[in-house]
Each structure stands twice: as structure tokens, then as C-alpha cells.
Amino acid sequence: MRLAAFLALALGAAPAGAAELSAQTNFVLRCTGCHGMDGSGSEQAGIPDFRGYVGSFARSADGRRYLMHVPGVVSSSLTNAEIAAVMNYVMTTYAGASLAPEAKPFTEAEVTQLRAEPVKDVVALRREVAARYKADGWPVAGYPWP
């Protein structure tokens, strides 16, 4: 059933149950090329591992803003509602213990606001946020860029 639904979506049809699959399907189509189906990424290529780490970035406004400005999100061609759904899928699928119990799901309104905030240097923003998180004892995936 999942394969049929995936194929129908890929061909432009909207099968029954498509709403539940859309975030996962968008993740598969737009994120796995870099992060892999298992969310492992590639530290050597500068692609952070999601597994057990990505939830840390949902803990603060700066971290959440960073997520909205990573190259894959910026170039995804998804609507803000779809980005929110994919982010929530990523958090529930890969964040594990790095996602604080009180973390709020992403909303379309929040994504719209955060994407409108300018970020001149996403790598510098990640460095700053990651350093703060590490100092606070939150898990942060390895990242090779100085």
C-alpha cells in the first residue's frame, strides 16, 4: 500500500491516505540525497547526522531559524506548510532524546516568520548555535567546516 501511494504521489495523483505520507514523501524526495534514508548525513561532506542530534536545534529560536536557512530547506521548493510538516517528521523520526519533551512542533506561521528573517552566513549561525548547545550539554552532530 505504501509503495502504491508513493508511486501515485510521484506521478501527481493524490491517493487515499496521501496526507499522512506527504511529509515522509517530501523527506525522501528532497532530503535523503544528502542526509540518507537513515538520516546519517556525511560529516566529511558537511552534512550533519540527524540521528540523536537534530532535536537540539528545535530547542531555541536561533536553532529553529538556522534550520529554516539550511541549503536543502532554502532550495526545497516546498511551501511553508510542507516545510513545517517535513521538519516535524524529521524531529519525530530522527531526533530521539535530543528533542526536548517540551519542544513545540513547527507550524506554517513559524516557518513563514523564520524564513523571512535574514541570515547572512548560515555556517556562522550554525557554529554559534552549536557552540552554545555544546556548552549547555546538548548533543550536536559533528560538522567539518571551521
Secondary structure, 3 states (H helix, E strand, C coil): CHHHHHHHHHCCCCCCCHHHHHHHHHHHHHCHHHHCCCCCCEHHHCECCCCCCHHHHHCCHHHHHHHHCCHHHHCCCCCHHHHHHHHHHHHHHHHHHHCCCCCCCCCHHHHHHHHHCCCCCHHHHHHHHHHHHHHCCCCCCCCCCC
